[in-house]
Amino acid sequence: MMRGRECAARDALIRSCLAMPAASGNASGIQDSLRQRGVRLTRQRRILLDLIDHSGRHLDAESLFRLAKEKDPKLNRVTCIAR
């Protein structure tokens, strides 16, 4: 079960990703924005940012989860899918 801070951090990550223009190379800008907001950039979040940044296409939550799971089999679905 996710705690309140973890939910807020995940939601901030999603909002930041959605607010950035869809062009390759934005991961560092998103990471900077998240750091400024006090969001921890865990290994799982860095994997997601990298996938979003380099996919070259729109990824729904399920597609993102499948790609992330290939990079890290321990990654949890909750990391990718917001409620």
C-alpha positions in Angstrom: 0.0 0.0 0.0 1.4 3.4 -0.9 1.7 6.1 1.7 0.5 9.7 1.2 4.0 11.1 0.4 4.6 8.3 -2.2 1.3 9.1 -3.9 2.1 12.8 -3.9 5.6 12.1 -5.4 4.2 9.9 -8.1 1.5 12.4 -8.9 4.1 15.2 -9.1 6.2 13.1 -11.5 3.2 12.5 -13.7 2.2 16.1 -13.7 5.7 17.2 -14.6 5.9 14.8 -17.4 2.6 15.9 -18.8 3.6 19.6 -18.6 6.8 19.2 -20.6 6.8 19.3 -24.4 7.1 15.9 -26.0 10.6 16.0 -27.3 13.6 13.9 -26.7 16.1 15.3 -24.1 13.6 16.6 -21.6 14.4 14.1 -18.9 17.0 16.3 -17.3 14.6 19.3 -17.2 11.9 17.1 -15.6 14.4 15.8 -13.1 15.4 19.3 -12.2 11.8 20.3 -11.8 11.1 17.3 -9.6 14.1 18.0 -7.4 13.1 21.6 -7.0 9.7 20.3 -5.7 11.4 17.9 -3.3 10.5 14.7 -5.1 13.0 11.9 -4.7 14.3 10.5 -8.0 14.3 6.9 -7.2 15.8 4.3 -9.5 12.3 3.4 -10.6 11.3 7.0 -11.4 14.6 7.5 -13.4 13.7 4.4 -15.4 10.2 5.8 -16.2 11.6 9.2 -17.1 14.1 7.6 -19.4 11.5 5.5 -21.1 9.1 8.5 -21.6 12.0 10.6 -22.9 13.3 8.1 -25.4 10.2 6.3 -26.6 9.4 8.7 -29.3 5.7 8.0 -28.9 2.8 8.3 -26.5 2.9 5.7 -23.8 -0.2 4.8 -21.8 0.3 3.6 -18.3 0.1 -0.1 -19.3 2.7 0.3 -22.1 5.0 2.2 -19.8 4.7 -0.5 -17.2 5.5 -3.3 -19.7 8.6 -1.4 -21.0 9.7 -0.6 -17.5 9.3 -4.2 -16.3 11.7 -5.3 -19.1 14.3 -2.9 -17.7 13.6 -3.8 -14.0 11.6 -7.0 -13.3 11.2 -5.8 -9.7 9.3 -2.7 -10.7 5.8 -2.5 -9.3 2.7 -1.6 -11.4 1.8 1.1 -8.8 5.0 3.0 -9.8 3.6 3.5 -13.3 -0.1 3.8 -12.8 -1.8 6.8 -11.1 -5.2 6.5 -9.5 
